[in-house]
Amino acid sequence: MIEFKSQQVKSAIKEQLKRKSFTYEDLADHLGVSVPTVKRILGPEEISLNRIFEICDFLGLEFEELAKLAHFSDAHDERFTPEQEKFLAKHPMHFAYFMKLCEGRTPLQIAEEFALSPRSTDRYLIALEKIGAIRVTGRQRVKSVFRRTPKLGRGELARAYFERFIQSAARFFIAAVHQSLSRPAQDRQEPSGVTVHSGRMSQASYLRWQSEIERLTRSIAETSTLEEKTLPDSELKTAVFFIANAYVEDSNPYLKPLNGVFGEIGNL
């Protein structure tokens, strides 16, 4: 469970008010109270959960996101239900739409980007709400029901999309590395590259490293979500991480081309 620390929460709220250029007057107007009351709420007075939820609504943050900003979290993996997997696997456009919502895009922004009609937007939202993947907040904001983007798992949804994900990522990194290598060394401000490592180890060690990689992946996703909401666009660029792992028998036929990635060695 999340450990509730009111002073850390209040500090995070004040920081977000400052970053978003909101005043105490703006918050007071949203809460329907006076400015002195806001100062007491964010000062020595005890703050209730209901009040925190109201402030989160004003800041455009979920409670869990505010909790993360206050340096504590309640992390756990979330997965699609079998019904959601089945629907999203059979309806790729709905899955793509849902992923845009998970990125923090609003229905209006998605409609503008893809030239969607109001009728199409309604159809997407109705279908996603019907399978329990989204909800509408009190201020008519559409939100994913998941705290973070769910894993694809090992079922129908993963089978439908894993190959497309891998091929898209591979094409991206081929282009990115080409671009990086074509620039003079002094102009390469951000490192980019691809590293593939294979080595023999016990299953216990493999599982330990897999768990650590998953932890780092969650941390990357949480950092991205928070900074996109709390930092100005001028401080942000897109970071891409392509992370994959497998544990196979030494006799696996696909290891040979992987191990020979630098070329074949033969008699001279």
N, C-alpha and C positions, 0 to 999 in steps of 0.2 A: 504494500500500500504506500501511497505517497505520504511522506512525512510533512505535515503542514507547518511551515515556518512563516509566520505573518510578516515579520520584518523583511525577510528576503523577498517575499511577494511584493510588498510595498515598494521596495527599492527597484524591483523589475518594472513595476507599473510606472514609477516616476521616470525611469530611463526611457520607456517606450513613449510616454507623453512628450518627452523632450525630443526624441528621434523623429517623431511624426509631427512635430511642431504644433501640438495641442496645448492649450492652456487649461488652468484649473477652471476657468469660466466655461470652456467648451465641455469639460467633463461634468461640471455642475449642471449645465443645461440638459445634458443627456440623462443624468440621474434624477433630475427634478428636485435638486437641493441647492442650498446656497454655497458660495465659495468657502466661507468659514467651515461649513460642514465637510466639504471635500478635504480641507486641510486637516481636520480632525480624523477623518477616515484614513488618510495617508500618513497620519502622525501617530500620536499615542493611543488613539481609540482602537478598540478591538474591531476587526473587520470580519464580516460574516462571509460564508461561501456564496450566498445569494448575491451579495454586493460584488464579490470578485467576478462572478459570472456576468453581471451587468457591465462591469468595467472591461472584461474580455470582449464582450459584444461591441462595446464602443471602440476598442483598439483593433478589432478585426482579428482577434486571436482566439484559439481554443484554450481551455484551461490547461491542458497538457502542455501546450506550447509555452504558456506563461510559466508553468512549473519548471520547464526545461531552462528558461531564461533565468529562473531563480536558483538554478544549480541543483535541482533534484528532479527525478523522473520516475515513472512507473512503466518500465519497459517490458513488453512481452510480444511475442510473435502473433500476428493475426493472419488468418487465412480465409479465402472465399469458402462459402458453403458449397456442397455438391451441386445444388440448384443454380447458384450463381456461376460456378465454373461451367456448367453445361450451357447456360444461356450465353455467356460471354465468349465461349469457344465457337458457338454457332453464329454469333453476330459480331464480327470483327469491328464494324463501325461503332457499335455501342461500347466495345471494349476500349477502342481508341478514344472515344469521348470521355469515358470514365477516367482513363489515365490522365487526360488533360485536367479534369476536375481535381485529381489527386495532386497535380502539379501546382494547384492553387488558382487555376484559371476560373473565371466566372462564366456562366452560360452566355452572357453578352459578349465577352471577349472571344469565346470559342466561335460564336455565331459570326462575329466580324472577321475572324481569321479564315474561316472556311466558307463564308458567304451562305450561311444557313438561314432558311426562312423561319419565322416564328413557329410555324406549324411543325417543322422538323425538330426545332429545339424542344418543343413540348413533347414530341414523341420520344425523343431520347430520354428526357427527364422522367416521363411517366413510366417508361420501361425499366429504367434503372431504379426508380423508387419502388416499383412493383416487386422487384427481386430483393429489395432491402439493401441495396448498395449505397444509396444516398438518402439524405434527409433534408428537410427545409427548416431553417432556423426561424426564430421569432421575428427576425428582420428580413424575412424572405430571401435569405442567403442559402444557396445550395451547397451542402457539405457532404463529403464522403463519410460513411458511418465508421470508417476505419481510422485509427489514429495515425497510422502510416500505411503506405501502399502495401497491400498483402502480397505474400509470396505466391508464385504460380503453382507451387506444389509439384506433384508428380503425376497428376491426372490428366483429364481431357484438355484443360486449358494449357498446361505446359506442352503437351503434344502438339497442340494447334499452333503455338507461337515460338517455341524455342529455336527452331531453325532460322526463322526470320530474324529473331533478335541477334543470333550469333553472326549471321551474314551481314546484317546492317552494321553491327559493331566492327566487324573485320574491315568492311569497306571504309568506314569512317577513319579507323586508325591507319590504314594504308595511306589515305589522303593526308591525314594530319602529319604523319612522319615524313612524307614526301615534302610537304610544305615547310616543316621544321628544318629538314636537311638542306633545302634550297636557299635558306637564308644564311647570311654570314653569322659566324658564331657570336659576335658581339650584339647581334640583333635578336638573339633567341632569349626572350625574357622569361618564358615559362617552359619548364622541361616537358617534353612529350616523347613517348617511346613505348615500345612493347617488349616485355620480358617474359620468356617462357622457361620455366625451370621444371625439370623432372628429376626425381631422386627416390631411391628405395628407402622405405621406412616402415615401421610397424603400424598396424591399424590403429592402435591406441594413440600414437603420435599424430597420425593423419587426422583422426577425429578431433584431437585437441587443437590442431592448427585450423581445421575447418570451423570449429566453434569460434576461434579468435578472428578469423576472416569475417564470419557473419556478424560478430560484435562490431568490428570496424565498419562494415557495410552499413549497419544500422546507424552508427554514429555519423557517417558521411551523409546519409539521408536526412537525419535530424538537423544537422548543421545547415544543410542546404535549405530546408524548409524554413528554419528560423531566420537565417540571414536574408533570404529573399523577401521575408515580411518585415524585417527590422532594419535593414541597411539600404541606403540610397542606391539606385541603379548604377551610379558612377563608380561605386566600389565593387561591382559584381561582374564576373565573367562566368562562362559555362565551364564547369569542370566535369570531365568524363572519365569514369573508371570502368574498365572492362575486367571483371573478376570471374574466374572459372576454376574449378578444381575437379579432379577425378581420381579414383583409387582402383587400379586395374591389375590384372595378372600380368606377369612379365611376358607371357606368350601372346598378349593382345596384339593383333596384326596392325593396328593403327599406331602403335608406338614407333615402328620402324621409320616412317616418313617424318614423324615428330623429332626423333633423335637424330635424323639425318638432315635437319633443316638447313645446316650450313653447307651441305653437299655430300656426295658419296666419296668414300676413300677406297682406292683400289690399287692394284699393282702398277708400278711405274716402269 
